[in-house]
Amino acid sequence: MSTQHKALELAEEIDSKEWFSCAEAADTIRAQHTLIVQMREALGKCRFDSLNMSVKHWNEVCAAAIVADKYLGEKG
């Protein structure tokens, strides 16, 4: 089992083809992966501020965290 996320594995595979459009796609995948990791870290910090959030907002934060966790748990 790989320790790298599937999206990053695909980015490396695409990048190895050395086609300009593939390199651009690989860069986009890596950038999106980085944003998802940053988003998940930020969502984790939201739990400390949960007393100041509405129930609706808290539910949205939890839902986003679940989606990010699912993505980050998917390894190749």
Backbone as CSV, one residue per row, in Angstrom:
resi,resn,N_x,N_y,N_z,CA_x,CA_y,CA_z,C_x,C_y,C_z
1,MET,0.848,-1.196,0.000,0.000,0.000,0.000,0.882,1.244,0.000
2,SER,0.523,2.170,-0.823,1.267,3.416,-0.938,0.973,4.330,0.246
3,THR,1.938,5.184,0.573,1.718,6.172,1.620,1.307,7.511,1.034
4,GLN,1.222,7.579,-0.282,0.875,8.830,-0.954,-0.601,8.806,-1.334
5,HIS,-1.235,9.955,-1.257,-2.637,10.049,-1.647,-2.777,9.760,-3.136
6,LYS,-3.897,9.153,-3.496,-4.148,8.753,-4.876,-4.021,9.945,-5.830
7,ALA,-4.530,11.103,-5.437,-4.441,12.283,-6.309,-2.992,12.642,-6.607
8,LEU,-2.133,12.514,-5.600,-0.723,12.843,-5.822,-0.036,11.777,-6.657
9,GLU,-0.425,10.518,-6.488,0.112,9.456,-7.339,-0.253,9.715,-8.798
10,LEU,-1.516,10.089,-9.029,-1.949,10.386,-10.392,-1.207,11.589,-10.958
11,ALA,-0.969,12.590,-10.121,-0.228,13.764,-10.574,1.183,13.366,-11.008
12,GLU,1.828,12.495,-10.234,3.172,12.037,-10.594,3.141,11.240,-11.895
13,GLU,2.133,10.386,-12.038,2.010,9.586,-13.258,1.790,10.485,-14.480
14,ILE,0.906,11.465,-14.326,0.644,12.396,-15.429,1.897,13.196,-15.752
15,ASP,2.568,13.666,-14.702,3.761,14.489,-14.876,4.864,13.713,-15.597
16,SER,4.949,12.413,-15.374,6.006,11.615,-15.982,5.843,11.480,-17.496
17,LYS,4.664,11.795,-18.005,4.421,11.709,-19.448,5.110,12.846,-20.198
18,GLU,5.473,13.896,-19.465,6.215,15.036,-20.010,5.478,15.754,-21.138
19,TRP,4.179,15.752,-21.078,3.383,16.535,-22.009,3.005,17.811,-21.294
20,PHE,3.020,18.908,-21.993,2.735,20.190,-21.342,1.385,20.178,-20.648
21,SER,0.357,19.720,-21.341,-0.979,19.741,-20.744,-1.044,18.822,-19.526
22,CYS,-0.297,17.730,-19.559,-0.281,16.826,-18.402,0.468,17.456,-17.229
23,ALA,1.544,18.152,-17.523,2.290,18.818,-16.459,1.419,19.872,-15.785
24,GLU,0.661,20.580,-16.588,-0.245,21.593,-16.041,-1.323,20.935,-15.183
25,ALA,-1.851,19.809,-15.645,-2.861,19.075,-14.870,-2.264,18.560,-13.564
26,ALA,-1.049,18.051,-13.639,-0.387,17.547,-12.434,-0.185,18.664,-11.413
27,ASP,0.217,19.838,-11.876,0.384,20.983,-10.976,-0.941,21.374,-10.325
28,THR,-2.022,21.318,-11.108,-3.344,21.656,-10.583,-3.766,20.660,-9.512
29,ILE,-3.547,19.376,-9.760,-3.892,18.348,-8.768,-3.105,18.564,-7.483
30,ARG,-1.819,18.841,-7.600,-0.997,19.079,-6.400,-1.485,20.310,-5.637
31,ALA,-1.826,21.370,-6.364,-2.312,22.591,-5.712,-3.628,22.327,-4.988
32,GLN,-4.527,21.561,-5.624,-5.801,21.241,-4.979,-5.594,20.371,-3.743
33,HIS,-4.666,19.436,-3.823,-4.361,18.596,-2.670,-3.875,19.460,-1.502
34,THR,-2.979,20.392,-1.790,-2.457,21.284,-0.754,-3.576,22.101,-0.117
35,LEU,-4.493,22.600,-0.940,-5.614,23.378,-0.402,-6.522,22.521,0.485
36,ILE,-6.745,21.271,0.108,-7.585,20.386,0.923,-6.916,20.126,2.268
37,VAL,-5.607,19.903,2.275,-4.885,19.695,3.532,-4.991,20.947,4.410
38,GLN,-4.801,22.117,3.826,-4.897,23.369,4.588,-6.313,23.578,5.112
39,MET,-7.309,23.259,4.287,-8.700,23.403,4.707,-8.988,22.492,5.899
40,ARG,-8.508,21.259,5.828,-8.771,20.318,6.918,-8.131,20.792,8.209
41,GLU,-6.929,21.314,8.123,-6.255,21.845,9.311,-7.053,23.006,9.902
42,ALA,-7.561,23.876,9.048,-8.370,25.009,9.515,-9.670,24.527,10.141
43,LEU,-10.294,23.518,9.539,-11.542,22.985,10.097,-11.300,22.371,11.472
44,GLY,-10.155,21.763,11.659,-9.821,21.189,12.963,-9.726,22.258,14.041
45,LYS,-9.292,23.443,13.671,-9.191,24.540,14.626,-10.556,25.127,14.960
46,CYS,-11.538,24.924,14.081,-12.880,25.465,14.309,-13.536,24.861,15.543
47,ARG,-13.175,23.657,15.890,-13.827,23.021,17.043,-13.611,23.814,18.324
48,PHE,-12.523,24.560,18.384,-12.258,25.360,19.577,-13.164,26.581,19.653
49,ASP,-13.736,26.958,18.515,-14.600,28.130,18.459,-16.067,27.724,18.299
50,SER,-16.377,26.454,18.556,-17.715,25.933,18.271,-18.804,26.585,19.117
51,LEU,-18.466,27.124,20.276,-19.487,27.750,21.115,-20.017,29.037,20.498
52,ASN,-19.242,29.642,19.623,-19.650,30.891,18.995,-20.316,30.691,17.634
53,MET,-20.486,29.436,17.214,-21.068,29.158,15.908,-22.532,28.784,16.029
54,SER,-23.281,29.088,14.982,-24.657,28.615,14.915,-24.628,27.112,14.652
55,VAL,-25.708,26.438,14.943,-25.788,24.996,14.706,-25.612,24.701,13.216
56,LYS,-26.237,25.518,12.362,-26.128,25.314,10.919,-24.668,25.418,10.476
57,HIS,-23.990,26.443,10.947,-22.588,26.630,10.565,-21.743,25.481,11.092
58,TRP,-21.967,25.068,12.318,-21.208,23.959,12.900,-21.429,22.680,12.091
59,ASN,-22.671,22.428,11.661,-22.960,21.247,10.842,-22.221,21.303,9.512
60,GLU,-22.141,22.498,8.932,-21.416,22.660,7.674,-19.922,22.406,7.871
61,VAL,-19.374,22.885,8.962,-17.958,22.655,9.278,-17.704,21.162,9.438
62,CYS,-18.580,20.489,10.169,-18.422,19.048,10.385,-18.524,18.282,9.075
63,ALA,-19.461,18.668,8.218,-19.623,18.001,6.924,-18.377,18.186,6.060
64,ALA,-17.839,19.388,6.048,-16.628,19.652,5.272,-15.452,18.853,5.818
65,ALA,-15.366,18.746,7.133,-14.288,17.967,7.747,-14.392,16.498,7.362
66,ILE,-15.599,15.969,7.320,-15.803,14.571,6.948,-15.350,14.327,5.511
67,VAL,-15.705,15.244,4.610,-15.302,15.102,3.207,-13.780,15.174,3.088
68,ALA,-13.164,16.119,3.787,-11.702,16.248,3.740,-11.040,15.008,4.319
69,ASP,-11.568,14.485,5.425,-11.004,13.268,6.021,-11.101,12.091,5.060
70,LYS,-12.235,11.986,4.356,-12.417,10.892,3.394,-11.366,11.004,2.292
71,TYR,-11.201,12.196,1.757,-10.208,12.403,0.707,-8.811,12.069,1.229
72,LEU,-8.458,12.613,2.377,-7.104,12.425,2.911,-6.845,10.989,3.323
73,GLY,-7.909,10.233,3.596,-7.741,8.824,3.958,-7.587,7.906,2.763
74,GLU,-7.871,8.411,1.576,-7.776,7.593,0.373,-6.343,7.594,-0.137
75,LYS,-5.689,6.490,0.098,-4.312,6.322,-0.389,-4.327,5.251,-1.468
76,GLY,-3.315,5.295,-2.306,-3.236,4.377,-3.442,-3.125,2.936,-3.091
